[in-house]
Amino acid sequence: MDHKTSGDWPLPSGVWQVDDAGDWTLQRSADGQNVSPLLGQADIGKLMHARRLPAAEGAPVRQFPPEFAFDPATGAALQVPPDTAVAPPWVPPFGAHAVSDIPLPGAAGLRQASVPLKLADQRAREEHAQADASMPMPPPGKYEFFSAQFGTCAPALLALDPRKAALHAWLPATKRWLALEPESGGLLAESDLEHGAWRAELVPDFNSVLVLPTSHGLACIRPDVPSLTYVVEHVGGAPCVAAPVWFQNRLWAPLRDDDGRIRFANLDAAQTPGSDVLLDGAVQLGKVGAPVAYNRMAVWPCAHGQLRLQLQPDGHVAASFTPWPEGLVPHFEFGSPYLSRDGGLWQLCFEHSRGTYVYVKLGAQSEQADALAPRLCSGSFNYRFATKLKTAPWEEPEHGDDGGKNQAVMPLLESGSGNSVFGVKFATSAGLSSVLRSNERLAAQLVQDDEFRETVFHTFAVSEPWNVRLFVSENKLWAYHPLLSRIDGWNLQA
């Protein structure tokens, strides 16, 4: 052993230390924090894409920093671990695109994943078959899942409970969840947004940043998995009344000041705050839905109206609030607004005076379309009971087949390409609206519905099964529901 190699080696992945025996360990993360003693060498190896020397079976594995192609002491070639290609981040709840300076295609905020999703061995799937993998649940809570580089070479999996402001990291070798603690100073603030109104954004980097709505403004949190710590900064100084959305190359979220007025805080991709945009007058929003943004408009549908940002001809962004037409009440429980082929976004509402469902075009109050029945919608697709349609949800098929009227599919995710939709199928012996308001335990199935067939690949029973969260990590599609005992996963096509 050449003793000159021993000591600390500052590298892009962190500070590695080599001892006189030639054993390498990660001492400090790329962010400069001491690596947590709770992380075993095998976890470090997986998270950091550590290189290895070929070892005899049963012999201890020696790990090297990911930057090395050869052992500095002997010149021996090192093995590169499989699957070192970094997958795109997963941003909850629906796998949105990470923040980027390049204009993103399509609408933001719908149930549309940014990545293609297709089960491996689709034809061989059976509804009662065991999942391909499973992981234990994080501590009790209601979680959202992020997968990205968080001071790691490989994507790391994080579980966030927004209401408790609790953040846990998954250790892939020892297969357990461990809490992340604030590195110094500030604690992440809680969020009181409802499950259906919550969403996050992510700025990708070696130390990716999560942007979250909280009771203290927009939180920019930088998790550091090797040290099991995070750093957080809250922007805006007032509670977020709704979730953030990426619009016109900035992150926007509405905050409510002590005087009841609403202002929009905004950040660029480097998390630099811009000038707040104020909404004239105090307004009552009522229950808030998830935001959607498309082209020159971002909308936060609320029980009492539309909270809106609009790009003006002079390049400025203006805020407005438009009440719904008299007697109309929006219904968010049926999923996303519908994205029509001409780029219009349509919100499902109920008109009490006529006792009928109505779709209202967001940003254009005059445009409405009556519907015979509400549809469950993910954005581009909607479901008439258990039948997937791409036509407008107020158009009835010429040859309606109501044979499946006792079942419905809530679309959970549209694949990033093709016509594949992942959804949860459940019985609707009562009216669809009353089933969605019920908290009775229901049997349900997870389905993949593409242009060729519907594939049932899992069966489970919980109350509100449509609140299952799907997420992607380690090239698997995982299904989490707070009332289940584990998180099951299925292999995706590479």
TAUR-V490943 format. One record per residue. N is the residue number from 1. RES is the residue in one letter. PHI is phi in degrees with one decimal (NA if undefined). OMEGA is omega as a letter, one per 30 degrees, with the letter a starting at -180 (NA if undefined). Layout:
N&RES&PHI&OMEGA ; N&RES&PHI&OMEGA
This chain:
1&M&NA&l ; 2&D&-80.8&a ; 3&H&-66.4&l ; 4&K&-68.1&a ; 5&T&-80.3&a ; 6&S&-72.1&a ; 7&G&110.8&a ; 8&D&-89.6&l ; 9&W&-121.7&l ; 10&P&-73.3&a ; 11&L&-132.4&l ; 12&P&-55.5&a ; 13&S&-80.2&a ; 14&G&140.9&l ; 15&V&-97.3&l ; 16&W&-102.0&l ; 17&Q&-121.9&l ; 18&V&-118.5&l ; 19&D&-96.5&a ; 20&D&-66.7&l ; 21&A&-84.2&l ; 22&G&87.7&l ; 23&D&-91.0&a ; 24&W&-102.2&l ; 25&T&-136.1&l ; 26&L&-79.8&a ; 27&Q&-96.3&a ; 28&R&-132.3&a ; 29&S&-73.1&l ; 30&A&-61.1&l ; 31&D&-85.2&l ; 32&G&90.6&a ; 33&Q&-93.7&l ; 34&N&-64.7&l ; 35&V&-65.8&a ; 36&S&-66.6&l ; 37&P&-67.3&l ; 38&L&-75.9&l ; 39&L&-88.8&l ; 40&G&-77.1&a ; 41&Q&-59.9&a ; 42&A&-67.1&l ; 43&D&-65.6&l ; 44&I&-59.6&a ; 45&G&-57.7&a ; 46&K&-70.9&a ; 47&L&-69.6&a ; 48&M&-104.6&a ; 49&H&51.8&a ; 50&A&-60.5&l ; 51&R&-83.5&a ; 52&R&-137.6&l ; 53&L&-91.2&l ; 54&P&-55.8&a ; 55&A&-121.1&l ; 56&A&-65.4&a ; 57&E&-59.6&a ; 58&G&89.1&l ; 59&A&-79.1&l ; 60&P&-63.6&a ; 61&V&-85.6&l ; 62&R&-99.4&a ; 63&Q&-104.5&l ; 64&F&-132.5&l ; 65&P&-58.0&a ; 66&P&-67.2&l ; 67&E&-75.2&a ; 68&F&-89.4&l ; 69&A&-101.6&a ; 70&F&-135.8&l ; 71&D&-69.5&a ; 72&P&-60.4&a ; 73&A&-80.0&a ; 74&T&-116.0&a ; 75&G&81.2&a ; 76&A&-66.5&l ; 77&A&-68.0&a ; 78&L&-99.7&l ; 79&Q&-81.9&l ; 80&V&-90.5&a ; 81&P&-64.6&l ; 82&P&-67.5&l ; 83&D&59.7&l ; 84&T&-90.0&l ; 85&A&-66.4&a ; 86&V&-81.0&l ; 87&A&-73.7&l ; 88&P&-60.5&l ; 89&P&-62.8&l ; 90&W&-109.7&a ; 91&V&-113.7&a ; 92&P&-76.5&g ; 93&P&-89.6&a ; 94&F&-127.1&l ; 95&G&69.3&a ; 96&A&-66.0&l ; 97&H&-60.6&l ; 98&A&-69.1&l ; 99&V&-60.5&a ; 100&S&-150.1&l ; 101&D&-72.7&l ; 102&I&-80.8&a ; 103&P&-55.5&a ; 104&L&-90.0&l ; 105&P&-74.8&l ; 106&G&72.9&a ; 107&A&-92.6&l ; 108&A&-101.5&l ; 109&G&100.4&l ; 110&L&-86.1&a ; 111&R&-84.1&a ; 112&Q&-121.8&l ; 113&A&-73.6&l ; 114&S&-82.7&a ; 115&V&-117.7&l ; 116&P&-66.3&a ; 117&L&-131.0&l ; 118&K&-150.6&a ; 119&L&-63.7&l ; 120&A&-72.9&l ; 121&D&50.4&a ; 122&Q&-59.9&a ; 123&R&-64.9&a ; 124&A&-88.5&a ; 125&R&-70.9&l ; 126&E&-133.8&a ; 127&E&-64.8&a ; 128&H&-103.4&a ; 129&A&-71.6&l ; 130&Q&-69.4&l ; 131&A&-66.2&l ; 132&D&-71.3&a ; 133&A&-158.3&l ; 134&S&-150.1&l ; 135&M&-135.3&l ; 136&P&-68.5&l ; 137&M&-72.9&l ; 138&P&-66.8&l ; 139&P&-53.9&a ; 140&P&-49.8&a ; 141&G&165.7&l ; 142&K&-127.9&a ; 143&Y&-106.6&l ; 144&E&-120.7&a ; 145&F&-123.2&l ; 146&F&-114.3&l ; 147&S&-131.2&a ; 148&A&-169.6&l ; 149&Q&-77.9&l ; 150&F&-124.7&a ; 151&G&73.7&a ; 152&T&-130.6&l ; 153&C&-78.4&l ; 154&A&-88.8&l ; 155&P&-61.6&l ; 156&A&-103.2&a ; 157&L&-101.4&l ; 158&L&-118.3&l ; 159&A&-115.7&a ; 160&L&-117.8&l ; 161&D&-102.0&a ; 162&P&-60.7&a ; 163&R&-70.4&l ; 164&K&-101.4&a ; 165&A&54.6&a ; 166&A&-104.8&a ; 167&L&-126.2&a ; 168&H&-127.7&l ; 169&A&-110.1&l ; 170&W&-91.9&l ; 171&L&-94.6&a ; 172&P&-72.9&a ; 173&A&-92.0&l ; 174&T&-84.8&l ; 175&K&53.9&l ; 176&R&-149.9&l ; 177&W&-98.1&l ; 178&L&-129.7&a ; 179&A&-73.0&l ; 180&L&-97.5&a ; 181&E&-112.2&l ; 182&P&-62.4&a ; 183&E&-68.6&l ; 184&S&-163.2&l ; 185&G&70.5&a ; 186&G&-66.4&l ; 187&L&-95.6&l ; 188&L&-63.6&l ; 189&A&-81.7&l ; 190&E&-77.9&l ; 191&S&-125.1&l ; 192&D&-107.3&l ; 193&L&-66.5&l ; 194&E&-69.5&a ; 195&H&-49.0&a ; 196&G&-75.4&a ; 197&A&-99.7&a ; 198&W&-85.3&l ; 199&R&-155.7&a ; 200&A&-130.8&l ; 201&E&-128.1&a ; 202&L&-139.0&l ; 203&V&-100.8&a ; 204&P&-77.0&l ; 205&D&-170.0&l ; 206&F&-63.3&l ; 207&N&-111.3&a ; 208&S&-61.6&a ; 209&V&-114.9&l ; 210&L&-93.5&l ; 211&V&-115.6&a ; 212&L&-125.0&l ; 213&P&-79.6&l ; 214&T&-141.0&l ; 215&S&-74.2&l ; 216&H&-118.7&l ; 217&G&107.4&l ; 218&L&-75.3&l ; 219&A&-95.9&l ; 220&C&-104.6&a ; 221&I&-116.9&a ; 222&R&-111.9&l ; 223&P&-74.8&l ; 224&D&-129.6&a ; 225&V&-65.3&a ; 226&P&-57.0&a ; 227&S&-97.4&a ; 228&L&53.9&l ; 229&T&-132.6&l ; 230&Y&-144.9&l ; 231&V&-120.6&a ; 232&V&-134.1&l ; 233&E&-130.2&l ; 234&H&-100.1&a ; 235&V&-114.9&l ; 236&G&116.2&l ; 237&G&65.8&l ; 238&A&-156.7&a ; 239&P&-65.4&l ; 240&C&-73.8&l ; 241&V&-90.7&l ; 242&A&-157.8&a ; 243&A&-84.2&l ; 244&P&-79.7&l ; 245&V&-147.0&l ; 246&W&-83.2&a ; 247&F&-147.5&l ; 248&Q&52.4&l ; 249&N&63.4&l ; 250&R&-144.2&l ; 251&L&-92.0&a ; 252&W&-123.9&l ; 253&A&-150.3&l ; 254&P&-83.2&l ; 255&L&-118.0&l ; 256&R&-113.7&l ; 257&D&-79.5&a ; 258&D&-58.4&a ; 259&D&-83.5&l ; 260&G&89.0&a ; 261&R&-82.4&a ; 262&I&-108.5&l ; 263&R&-134.5&a ; 264&F&-102.1&l ; 265&A&-82.0&l ; 266&N&-148.4&a ; 267&L&-135.7&l ; 268&D&-90.2&a ; 269&A&-63.5&l ; 270&A&-90.3&a ; 271&Q&63.0&l ; 272&T&-88.4&a ; 273&P&-67.8&l ; 274&G&-103.5&l ; 275&S&-68.6&l ; 276&D&-63.5&l ; 277&V&-109.1&a ; 278&L&-92.8&l ; 279&L&-98.9&a ; 280&D&-67.2&l ; 281&G&75.9&l ; 282&A&-90.8&a ; 283&V&-126.7&l ; 284&Q&-99.2&a ; 285&L&-88.0&a ; 286&G&71.1&l ; 287&K&-61.8&a ; 288&V&-106.3&l ; 289&G&-98.6&l ; 290&A&-78.4&a ; 291&P&-76.0&l ; 292&V&-133.2&l ; 293&A&-136.9&l ; 294&Y&-153.9&l ; 295&N&59.2&a ; 296&R&-104.4&a ; 297&M&-139.5&l ; 298&A&-121.7&a ; 299&V&-131.2&l ; 300&W&-109.8&l ; 301&P&-66.8&a ; 302&C&-128.2&a ; 303&A&-57.9&a ; 304&H&-99.5&a ; 305&G&162.1&a ; 306&Q&-107.2&l ; 307&L&-91.3&a ; 308&R&-139.3&l ; 309&L&-114.1&a ; 310&Q&-132.5&l ; 311&L&-75.2&a ; 312&Q&-89.9&l ; 313&P&-56.7&a ; 314&D&-84.6&l ; 315&G&93.6&l ; 316&H&-80.7&l ; 317&V&-108.0&a ; 318&A&-115.8&l ; 319&A&-102.1&l ; 320&S&-150.9&l ; 321&F&-134.0&a ; 322&T&-120.5&l ; 323&P&-63.0&l ; 324&W&-66.0&l ; 325&P&-55.3&a ; 326&E&-49.9&l ; 327&G&86.2&a ; 328&L&-95.9&l ; 329&V&-126.4&l ; 330&P&-74.2&l ; 331&H&-124.1&a ; 332&F&-88.4&a ; 333&E&-71.7&a ; 334&F&-89.1&l ; 335&G&112.5&a ; 336&S&-77.8&l ; 337&P&-59.4&l ; 338&Y&-89.6&l ; 339&L&-97.5&a ; 340&S&-78.0&a ; 341&R&-65.5&l ; 342&D&-89.4&l ; 343&G&90.9&l ; 344&G&-77.3&l ; 345&L&-110.8&a ; 346&W&-120.8&a ; 347&Q&-99.3&l ; 348&L&-73.5&l ; 349&C&-132.9&l ; 350&F&-122.1&l ; 351&E&-100.7&a ; 352&H&-69.0&a ; 353&S&-63.3&a ; 354&R&-103.8&l ; 355&G&63.9&a ; 356&T&-135.4&l ; 357&Y&-82.0&a ; 358&V&-137.4&l ; 359&Y&-98.5&a ; 360&V&-113.5&l ; 361&K&-74.5&a ; 362&L&-66.3&a ; 363&G&83.0&a ; 364&A&-143.1&a ; 365&Q&-58.8&a ; 366&S&-73.1&a ; 367&E&-91.2&l ; 368&Q&-138.5&l ; 369&A&-142.5&l ; 370&D&-72.1&l ; 371&A&-127.4&l ; 372&L&-69.0&a ; 373&A&-152.1&l ; 374&P&-72.8&l ; 375&R&-114.9&l ; 376&L&-85.8&a ; 377&C&-134.2&l ; 378&S&-111.2&a ; 379&G&137.2&l ; 380&S&-80.7&a ; 381&F&-111.5&l ; 382&N&-138.4&a ; 383&Y&-116.2&l ; 384&R&-94.7&a ; 385&F&59.7&a ; 386&A&-108.5&a ; 387&T&-105.4&a ; 388&K&-80.3&a ; 389&L&-133.2&l ; 390&K&-111.0&l ; 391&T&-73.5&a ; 392&A&-60.4&a ; 393&P&-67.7&l ; 394&W&-93.4&l ; 395&E&-94.9&l ; 396&E&-88.1&l ; 397&P&-62.8&a ; 398&E&-60.7&a ; 399&H&-117.1&a ; 400&G&-66.6&l ; 401&D&-107.5&a ; 402&D&-95.6&l ; 403&G&-61.8&a ; 404&G&-94.8&a ; 405&K&-68.9&l ; 406&N&-87.4&l ; 407&Q&-133.9&l ; 408&A&-138.2&l ; 409&V&-120.8&l ; 410&M&-90.5&l ; 411&P&-69.6&a ; 412&L&-97.0&a ; 413&L&-152.8&l ; 414&E&-95.5&l ; 415&S&-64.6&a ; 416&G&-67.6&l ; 417&S&-153.3&a ; 418&G&76.1&a ; 419&N&-110.4&a ; 420&S&-83.7&l ; 421&V&-127.8&l ; 422&F&-100.8&a ; 423&G&-147.6&l ; 424&V&-117.1&a ; 425&K&-104.0&a ; 426&F&-148.4&a ; 427&A&-79.1&l ; 428&T&-129.9&l ; 429&S&-65.9&l ; 430&A&-92.2&l ; 431&G&-62.5&a ; 432&L&-57.6&a ; 433&S&-62.6&a ; 434&S&-72.6&l ; 435&V&-64.1&a ; 436&L&-68.8&l ; 437&R&-92.7&a ; 438&S&-82.9&l ; 439&N&-115.2&l ; 440&E&-73.9&l ; 441&R&-68.8&a ; 442&L&-128.7&l ; 443&A&-77.2&a ; 444&A&-146.3&l ; 445&Q&-128.5&l ; 446&L&-91.1&a ; 447&V&-129.6&l ; 448&Q&-110.7&a ; 449&D&-119.8&l ; 450&D&-115.3&a ; 451&E&-72.6&a ; 452&F&-104.2&a ; 453&R&-162.1&l ; 454&E&-102.8&a ; 455&T&-112.2&l ; 456&V&-88.0&a ; 457&F&-124.8&l ; 458&H&-163.4&l ; 459&T&-126.7&l ; 460&F&-153.0&a ; 461&A&-143.6&l ; 462&V&-151.2&l ; 463&S&-79.4&a ; 464&E&50.2&a ; 465&P&-62.5&l ; 466&W&-69.2&l ; 467&N&-87.4&l ; 468&V&-64.2&l ; 469&R&-105.8&l ; 470&L&-96.9&l ; 471&F&-149.8&a ; 472&V&-115.9&l ; 473&S&-157.4&l ; 474&E&53.3&l ; 475&N&55.6&l ; 476&K&-129.2&l ; 477&L&-95.5&a ; 478&W&-111.0&l ; 479&A&-122.2&a ; 480&Y&-120.3&l ; 481&H&-139.2&a ; 482&P&-59.2&a ; 483&L&-94.1&l ; 484&L&-87.9&a ; 485&S&-95.3&l ; 486&R&-156.4&l ; 487&I&-108.4&a ; 488&D&-96.1&a ; 489&G&-137.3&a ; 490&W&-131.2&a ; 491&N&-64.2&l ; 492&L&-102.1&l ; 493&Q&-61.7&a ; 494&A&-68.9&NA
